């Protein structure tokens, strides 16, 4: 599986999880105040997870760029 496909699957999963959780919260038999708190907590959790994943992808991209630069500089020396 390519990195691009893995990233797409991860973001699709997060989107589905967020939508499912949001719908479950909206239809749950509880007060609006409790529902808003749960939505806020869930959005903070998902935001943190997405930031972590973006950082991982960014680090991988930096590594690929550095590898490409090294390969290019080696080929231009020859």
C-alpha positions in Angstrom: 0.0 0.0 0.0 1.4 3.4 -0.9 1.8 6.2 1.5 -0.8 8.2 -0.3 -3.4 5.4 -0.1 -2.6 5.0 3.6 -3.1 8.7 4.3 -6.3 8.7 2.4 -7.6 5.7 4.3 -6.6 7.3 7.6 -8.4 10.6 6.9 -11.4 8.8 5.5 -11.6 6.8 8.8 -11.3 10.0 10.9 -14.0 11.7 8.8 -16.3 8.7 9.2 -15.6 8.4 12.9 -16.3 12.1 13.5 -19.5 12.0 11.5 -20.7 8.9 13.3 -19.8 10.3 16.7 -21.5 13.6 15.9 -24.7 11.9 14.8 -24.7 9.6 17.9 -24.3 12.7 20.1 -27.0 14.6 18.4 -29.5 11.7 18.8 -28.5 10.7 22.3 -31.1 11.4 25.1 -29.2 14.0 27.1 -29.2 17.7 27.7 -27.8 20.2 25.1 -25.1 21.3 27.6 -23.9 17.7 27.9 -24.0 17.2 24.2 -22.0 20.4 23.5 -19.4 19.3 26.0 -19.1 15.9 24.4 -18.8 17.4 20.9 -16.1 19.8 22.2 -14.1 17.0 23.8 -14.4 14.8 20.7 -13.3 17.7 18.4 -10.3 18.4 20.6 -9.3 14.8 20.6 -9.6 14.4 16.8 -7.8 17.7 16.3 -4.9 16.4 18.3 -4.8 13.1 16.4 -4.9 14.9 13.1 -2.0 17.2 14.1 0.0 14.2 15.1 -0.6 12.5 11.8 0.2 15.6 9.8 3.5 15.9 11.7 4.3 12.2 10.9 3.5 12.8 7.2 5.6 16.0 7.2 8.6 14.2 8.7 8.3 11.5 6.1 8.2 14.1 3.3 11.2 15.9 4.7 13.1 12.6 4.7 12.1 11.9 1.1 13.2 15.4 0.0 16.5 15.0 1.7 17.0 11.6 0.1 16.1 13.1 -3.3 18.6 16.0 -2.8 21.4 13.5 -1.8 20.6 11.4 -4.9 20.6 14.4 -7.2 23.8 15.8 -5.8 25.6 12.5 -6.2 24.4 12.2 -9.8 25.5 15.7 -10.7 29.0 15.1 -9.3 29.5 12.2 -11.7 
